[in-house]
Amino acid sequence: TGSLNSSFADVAGKRCLIVDDVITSGNTIKEAVEIIRSHNGTPVAVCVLFDKLGEKEVNAGGVKVPIYSLVRVSRID
């Protein structure tokens, strides 16, 4: 549960890879997709270490971005 900072390098016209440690609900990733698109970038994929969401892609505002994970888990204790 972190925060997403939208002050980053210029992504206009660039293909962007979103990298995170864990995806649980997908809300942070959806927000990242929306921020990248609002800065005229193109999110092409999401890479995470641990996938607790269990989906193959995230849908943010009609944009589907594939999710690639190292480990897919149903529960982390």
Secondary structure, 3 states (H helix, E strand, C coil): CCCCCCCCCCCCCCEEEEEEEEECCCHHHHHHHHHHHHCCCEEEEEEEEEECCCCCEEEECCEEEEEEEEEECCCCC
